[in-house]
Each structure stands twice: as structure tokens, then as C-alpha cells.
């Protein structure tokens, strides 16, 4: 599970949440991506479950996940205007 947040501080935050079934714990990883360089290494090659949520965050916030195996559109139509990100504060 993961979520994206467009903060008022010039960064997009991505919060990855990992649930360990053997332990009664959830570990969260917070990644801050500067809006001037919206590129971050994808977790999808190592964590298969990250594929869909990274595609969603890419579409809705404009974050580029380098090394992601499949960056096709997930929820927006294929003809959605490039550079238009519905969940960005500055759009």
C-alpha cells in the first residue's frame, strides 16, 4: 500500500506502507520528491505490489518512477493531456 501527497512545501511525499504478517507491525517509508526533479527509483522491481500504486501516483502527481517495468496509464484515459496532473496543488 502507498499514498501520495502534494505538500505546500514544494515536495510530493510518497508514503509506502509495509505490513509484516509474522509481526504485528506496519512499517512506513516516507519518500520526499522535490517538484523541481520529480524522479525517484521505483520499488516495483523489488516489490511487485508497488506496480499499480506507482502508476497511479505517476498519473495523478507527475512523479517519474525510474526502473518501473510498466508505466502505462492506469486510471486516466490514454489521451489525457500530458503535464496535467489532477491531484497537484499547482495545477
C-alpha positions as CSV (number, residue, x, y, z in Angstrom):
1,X,0.0,0.0,0.0
2,X,1.2,3.5,-0.7
3,X,-0.2,7.0,-1.0
4,X,0.9,10.3,-2.5
5,X,0.5,13.8,-1.0
6,X,1.3,17.2,-2.7
7,X,2.6,19.2,0.2
8,X,2.6,23.0,0.4
9,X,6.4,22.8,0.8
10,X,7.4,22.1,-2.8
11,X,7.6,18.4,-2.5
12,X,5.5,15.4,-3.3
13,X,5.5,12.8,-0.5
14,X,5.1,9.2,-1.2
15,X,4.3,7.0,1.8
16,X,4.9,3.3,1.3
17,X,3.3,1.1,4.0
18,X,4.6,-2.4,4.6
19,X,2.6,-4.9,6.7
20,X,4.6,-7.9,8.1
21,X,2.2,-10.7,8.7
22,X,4.7,-12.5,11.0
23,X,4.9,-9.4,13.2
24,X,2.2,-7.2,14.5
25,X,3.8,-4.2,12.8
26,X,3.3,-1.8,9.9
27,X,6.4,0.0,8.7
28,X,6.0,3.2,6.7
29,X,8.7,4.6,4.3
30,X,8.4,8.3,3.5
31,X,10.0,9.5,0.3
32,X,10.1,13.2,-0.5
33,X,10.4,14.1,-4.1
34,X,11.3,17.7,-5.0
35,X,8.9,19.2,-7.5
36,X,11.9,20.6,-9.5
37,X,13.0,17.0,-10.1
38,X,10.0,14.6,-9.9
39,X,12.0,11.4,-10.4
40,X,12.5,8.6,-7.9
41,X,13.7,5.0,-8.2
42,X,10.8,2.6,-8.4
43,X,10.2,-0.1,-5.8
44,X,8.2,-2.2,-8.3
45,X,11.2,-4.4,-9.4
46,X,11.7,-5.5,-5.8
47,X,8.1,-5.2,-4.5
48,X,5.6,-6.5,-7.1
49,X,2.7,-4.9,-5.2
50,X,4.1,-1.4,-5.8
51,X,3.5,-1.5,-9.6
52,X,-0.1,-0.3,-9.6
53,X,0.2,2.4,-6.9
54,X,3.3,3.8,-8.6
55,X,1.4,4.0,-11.9
56,X,-1.4,5.8,-10.1
57,X,0.9,8.3,-8.4
58,X,2.7,9.0,-11.7
59,X,-0.6,9.8,-13.4
60,X,-2.1,11.9,-10.6
61,X,1.0,13.7,-9.3
62,X,3.5,13.6,-12.2
63,X,6.2,11.6,-10.4
64,X,8.5,9.6,-12.7
65,X,9.4,6.2,-11.3
66,X,12.7,5.2,-12.9
67,X,13.1,1.4,-13.5
68,X,9.4,0.8,-13.3
69,X,8.5,-2.2,-15.6
70,X,5.2,-0.9,-17.0
71,X,4.2,2.8,-16.9
72,X,1.0,2.5,-19.0
73,X,-1.9,4.6,-17.9
74,X,-3.9,3.0,-15.1
75,X,-6.9,5.2,-14.4
76,X,-6.8,8.2,-16.7
77,X,-7.6,7.8,-20.4
78,X,-4.7,7.4,-22.8
79,X,-5.5,10.7,-24.4
80,X,-5.3,12.6,-21.1
81,X,-3.3,15.9,-21.7
82,X,0.4,15.4,-20.9
83,X,1.5,17.6,-18.0
84,X,-1.9,17.8,-16.4
85,X,-1.9,16.1,-13.0
86,X,-5.3,16.1,-11.2
87,X,-4.0,15.9,-7.6
88,X,-1.3,18.6,-7.9
89,X,-1.8,21.8,-5.9
90,X,-0.2,23.9,-8.7
91,X,-2.5,22.7,-11.5
